[in-house]
Amino acid sequence: MAVKKKEEDLKDVKHFIFDLDGTVWHWNRLIPGVKQTIRRLEAKGKNIYFLTNNSILTRKEFAEKLSDLGLKTEVDNVLCTSYATAQVFADRNIDEAYVIGEKGLLDELGREHITKSEDADHVIVGVDRNFSYWKMAKAAEAIRYGAKLWTTAYGENFRAGDRMLPGTGAILESVKRAAETEEAELVGKPSDHMVKIIKDEFPIFRERTALIGDHIHTDVVTGNKMGIKTGLVLGGTSKKEDLRDIENIEKPNFVFKDFKRILKKV
């Protein structure tokens, strides 16, 4: 008689890392079921962390925004690409950059004594809701003269409430076209830069940590690179049909119809 294989679960996972945009919130409001689910996970003694390719705010401001929305969060429990960019640049002794991005990115760079300059050898593109023709022109000019192009993310849009807004990737493409280049080094998920920062900042243990998000190519790949459990929540960026014919590095351990279904595996 064949022995039925035990179904995989998340019972042994102590540390849950959740993507933000499309998984936990639509920027200015939590996705239904998220608050209740996270509170139940915390009641079970689980540690909660958040991870985002969004660079609009600082690490501290993301923690405050989550707390204001009802998910009390400490600064050390959040990672974002504004913070990650500052760490990557500081490690490489980059002290100047031409920045397309908002105050959060500028503030994090400033904490590492990295200043904004139109004559810098590095250009970084993040979300910028005040992006303009002249910002694109200045970035393209710097790149043509040899500056290296970096980006916080590739995502072309993100949801804010009921609206879908252009993301970093949309701005990046315009800069690349203007500069006539295809080269841009990624800081955010699923880059090795972000993997290293996650490992440095969060507790990562193969059987005790899970990364759950809504995007196969960023969230799932990042978790699989670290060798931890991964989960895909449907309804965000990646759909069920996107799971067909994918590489092993893109395969999640778990697929959830919605965020609340996570509790069925804990």
C-alpha positions as CSV (number, residue, x, y, z in Angstrom):
1,M,0.0,0.0,0.0
2,A,1.4,3.4,-1.1
3,V,2.2,5.8,1.7
4,K,0.6,9.2,1.1
5,K,3.2,12.0,1.0
6,K,2.9,14.5,3.8
7,E,1.6,17.9,2.5
8,E,4.1,20.7,2.9
9,D,3.2,23.4,5.4
10,L,4.5,26.5,7.2
11,K,4.1,25.3,10.8
12,D,7.8,25.4,11.5
13,V,8.3,28.9,10.0
14,K,9.1,31.4,12.7
15,H,9.9,34.4,10.4
16,F,7.5,35.7,7.8
17,I,8.8,38.2,5.2
18,F,6.0,39.9,3.3
19,D,6.2,42.0,0.1
20,L,4.2,45.2,0.4
21,D,2.8,46.6,-2.9
22,G,0.2,44.2,-4.2
23,T,0.6,41.8,-1.3
24,V,0.0,43.7,1.9
25,W,-1.4,47.0,0.6
26,H,-2.4,49.1,-2.3
27,W,-0.2,51.9,-1.0
28,N,-2.8,53.9,1.0
29,R,-4.9,51.0,2.2
30,L,-4.4,47.4,3.4
31,I,-5.6,44.6,1.2
32,P,-8.7,42.9,2.8
33,G,-7.8,40.2,5.3
34,V,-4.1,41.2,5.7
35,K,-4.5,42.9,9.1
36,Q,-6.4,40.0,10.7
37,T,-4.1,37.4,9.2
38,I,-0.9,39.1,10.4
39,R,-2.4,39.6,13.9
40,R,-3.2,35.9,14.1
41,L,0.3,35.0,12.9
42,E,1.8,37.3,15.7
43,A,-0.5,35.6,18.2
44,K,1.0,32.3,17.2
45,G,4.5,33.7,18.0
46,K,5.5,34.4,14.5
47,N,7.9,37.3,13.6
48,I,6.8,39.6,10.8
49,Y,9.0,41.5,8.4
50,F,8.3,43.6,5.3
51,L,10.2,44.0,2.1
52,T,9.5,46.4,-0.8
53,N,11.1,47.6,-4.1
54,N,9.4,50.9,-3.5
55,S,11.8,53.8,-2.9
56,I,9.3,56.6,-2.1
57,L,9.9,56.6,1.6
58,T,12.7,55.9,4.0
59,R,12.9,52.7,6.0
60,K,11.6,54.6,9.1
61,E,8.7,56.2,7.1
62,F,7.6,52.8,5.8
63,A,7.5,51.5,9.4
64,E,5.4,54.5,10.4
65,K,3.1,54.1,7.4
66,L,2.5,50.4,8.3
67,S,1.8,51.3,11.9
68,D,-0.6,54.1,10.9
69,L,-2.5,51.5,8.8
70,G,-2.8,49.2,11.9
71,L,0.2,47.0,11.5
72,K,2.6,48.1,14.3
73,T,6.0,47.8,12.8
74,E,9.6,48.6,14.0
75,V,12.2,50.2,11.7
76,D,14.4,47.0,11.8
77,N,11.5,45.0,10.5
78,V,11.3,46.8,7.1
79,L,13.6,46.9,4.1
80,C,13.1,49.1,1.1
81,T,15.1,50.1,-2.0
82,S,15.8,53.6,-0.8
83,Y,17.7,52.1,2.2
84,A,19.2,49.4,0.0
85,T,20.5,51.8,-2.6
86,A,22.2,53.9,0.1
87,Q,23.9,50.8,1.5
88,V,25.0,49.5,-1.9
89,F,26.5,53.0,-2.8
90,A,28.2,53.4,0.5
91,D,29.8,50.0,0.2
92,R,31.2,51.0,-3.1
93,N,32.4,54.4,-1.9
94,I,30.0,56.2,-4.2
95,D,29.6,59.7,-2.8
96,E,27.6,61.5,-5.5
97,A,24.7,60.4,-7.7
98,Y,22.2,62.1,-10.1
99,V,19.0,61.0,-8.5
100,I,15.6,60.5,-10.1
101,G,13.5,59.8,-7.0
102,E,11.7,61.3,-4.1
103,K,12.6,62.5,-0.6
104,G,12.8,59.0,0.9
105,L,15.5,58.0,-1.5
106,L,17.4,61.3,-1.1
107,D,17.1,61.1,2.7
108,E,18.5,57.6,2.8
109,L,21.4,58.5,0.5
110,G,22.0,61.6,2.6
111,R,22.4,59.5,5.8
112,E,25.3,57.8,4.1
113,H,26.7,61.2,3.0
114,I,25.9,60.6,-0.6
115,T,25.0,63.9,-2.3
116,K,22.9,64.7,-5.4
117,S,24.8,66.1,-8.3
118,E,24.2,66.6,-12.0
119,D,27.9,65.9,-12.7
120,A,28.0,62.5,-10.9
121,D,29.4,59.3,-12.3
122,H,26.3,57.4,-11.2
123,V,22.6,57.8,-12.0
124,I,19.9,56.1,-9.9
125,V,16.3,55.8,-11.0
126,G,13.5,55.3,-8.5
127,V,9.8,56.1,-8.3
128,D,9.4,59.9,-8.9
129,R,5.9,61.3,-9.0
130,N,7.5,64.6,-10.1
131,F,9.4,63.1,-13.0
132,S,9.9,65.5,-15.9
133,Y,11.3,65.9,-19.4
134,W,14.3,67.8,-18.0
135,K,15.1,65.1,-15.3
136,M,15.1,62.5,-18.1
137,A,17.3,64.8,-20.3
138,K,19.9,65.4,-17.5
139,A,20.0,61.7,-16.6
140,A,20.5,60.7,-20.3
141,E,23.2,63.3,-20.8
142,A,25.1,62.0,-17.8
143,I,24.9,58.4,-19.0
144,R,26.1,59.4,-22.5
145,Y,29.1,60.9,-20.9
146,G,29.9,57.7,-19.1
147,A,27.8,57.7,-15.9
148,K,26.6,54.3,-14.7
149,L,22.8,53.7,-14.7
150,W,21.3,52.1,-11.6
151,T,17.6,51.4,-10.8
152,T,15.8,50.5,-7.6
153,A,13.3,48.3,-9.4
154,Y,12.0,47.1,-12.8
155,G,8.2,47.1,-11.9
156,E,6.4,49.2,-14.5
157,N,3.4,50.1,-12.3
158,F,1.9,49.8,-8.8
159,R,-1.6,50.2,-7.4
160,A,-2.5,53.1,-5.2
161,G,-6.1,52.7,-4.0
162,D,-8.2,52.1,-7.1
163,R,-5.6,53.6,-9.4
164,M,-2.7,52.0,-11.3
165,L,0.2,54.4,-11.3
166,P,3.5,54.2,-13.3
167,G,6.3,52.6,-11.4
168,T,10.1,52.8,-11.5
169,G,10.3,50.6,-14.6
170,A,8.3,53.0,-16.7
171,I,10.6,55.9,-15.7
172,L,13.7,53.7,-16.3
173,E,12.6,52.8,-19.8
174,S,12.3,56.5,-20.8
175,V,15.8,57.2,-19.4
176,K,17.2,54.2,-21.2
177,R,15.6,55.2,-24.5
178,A,16.8,58.8,-24.2
179,A,20.3,57.7,-23.4
180,E,20.3,54.9,-26.0
181,T,21.4,52.2,-23.6
182,E,20.0,48.9,-22.4
183,E,22.3,48.7,-19.4
184,A,20.9,49.4,-15.9
185,E,22.1,47.7,-12.7
186,L,19.3,46.6,-10.4
187,V,19.4,47.2,-6.6
188,G,16.0,45.8,-5.6
189,K,14.5,42.3,-5.7
190,P,15.6,39.9,-7.0
191,S,19.2,41.2,-7.4
192,D,22.1,39.8,-5.5
193,H,22.5,43.2,-3.9
194,M,19.1,42.9,-2.2
195,V,19.6,39.3,-1.3
196,K,22.8,40.2,0.6
197,I,21.0,43.1,2.4
198,I,18.1,40.9,3.4
199,K,20.5,38.3,4.8
200,D,22.4,41.0,6.7
201,E,19.3,42.6,8.2
202,F,16.7,39.8,8.6
203,P,16.9,36.3,10.3
204,I,17.3,33.9,7.4
205,F,17.0,30.2,8.3
206,R,16.2,27.6,5.5
207,E,13.3,25.9,7.3
208,R,12.3,28.7,9.6
209,T,11.9,31.6,7.2
210,A,9.4,32.3,4.4
211,L,9.1,35.1,1.9
212,I,5.6,35.7,0.5
213,G,4.7,38.1,-2.2
214,D,2.6,38.6,-5.3
215,H,5.3,38.5,-8.0
216,I,7.0,35.4,-9.3
217,H,10.0,37.2,-10.8
218,T,10.8,39.4,-7.8
219,D,9.5,37.9,-4.6
220,V,9.6,34.2,-5.4
221,V,13.0,34.3,-7.1
222,T,14.5,36.3,-4.2
223,G,13.3,33.8,-1.6
224,N,14.5,30.9,-3.8
225,K,17.9,32.5,-4.2
226,M,18.2,32.5,-0.4
227,G,17.0,28.9,-0.1
228,I,14.0,29.7,2.1
229,K,10.3,28.8,1.7
230,T,8.4,30.9,-0.8
231,G,4.8,31.7,-1.3
232,L,2.8,33.4,-4.1
233,V,-0.4,35.3,-3.3
234,L,-2.6,35.4,-6.4
235,G,-4.6,38.6,-7.3
236,G,-1.6,40.9,-7.4
237,T,1.0,41.1,-10.2
238,S,1.4,37.4,-11.0
239,K,-1.6,35.3,-12.0
240,K,-2.3,31.5,-11.9
241,E,-1.6,31.1,-15.6
242,D,1.9,32.7,-15.0
243,L,2.9,29.5,-13.2
244,R,3.0,27.5,-16.4
245,D,6.3,26.6,-17.9
246,I,8.4,28.5,-15.4
247,E,12.0,27.8,-14.3
248,N,12.8,26.1,-11.0
249,I,14.1,29.4,-9.5
250,E,10.6,30.9,-10.2
251,K,8.6,28.1,-8.6
252,P,7.0,28.9,-5.2
253,N,6.5,26.3,-2.5
254,F,3.0,27.6,-1.9
255,V,0.3,29.3,-3.9
256,F,-2.4,31.2,-2.1
257,K,-5.7,32.3,-3.6
258,D,-5.7,35.2,-1.2
259,F,-3.7,36.4,1.8
260,K,-6.0,34.8,4.4
261,R,-5.2,31.3,3.0
262,I,-1.7,31.6,4.5
263,L,-3.3,30.7,7.9
264,K,-4.4,27.3,6.6
265,K,-0.7,26.3,6.3
266,V,0.5,27.6,9.7
